[in-house]
Amino acid sequence: MTEYPLPLFILNLILTLVDAAIGYHVAPMIMRRFTPDPETAELSVRGMRTMLGGVVALYMFFNCLGYFRQNGVMLMVVTAVVVVDMVAQLVVRRKIGKG
């Protein structure tokens, strides 16, 4: 595991950016689906997108922490969390798109 910190760091960086892009586009879909009032939905979307920035900052903080401490386990945990988050967003998007 000690020979993979840089590739994991770069993979996490790319996955985090992809996750943020998915979240940025899925958030309005979720809020419009469950909030009947357009004005309230727009406020909710703004709030959710602001939270998204915080989540991305946390992912990158732990990604950098794992990289600079050469902690491969932490990098793997960050990778797993980002991938689970991405898959969950895509599942929600798919279910909302059908329903």
Stockholm file with secondary structure:
# STOCKHOLM 1.0

chainA/1-99         MTEYPLPLFILNLILTLVDAAIGYHVAPMIMRRFTPDPETAELSVRGMRTMLGGVVALYMFFNCLGYFRQNGVMLMVVTAVVVVDMVAQLVVRRKIGKG
#=GR chainA/1-99 SS CTTCHHHHHHHHHHHHHHHHHHHHHHHHHHHHHHCCSHHHHHHHHHHHHHHHHHHHHHHHHHHHHHHHTTCHHHHHHHHHHHHHHHHHHHHHHHHHHHC
#=GC SS_cons        CTTCHHHHHHHHHHHHHHHHHHHHHHHHHHHHHHCCSHHHHHHHHHHHHHHHHHHHHHHHHHHHHHHHTTCHHHHHHHHHHHHHHHHHHHHHHHHHHHC
//
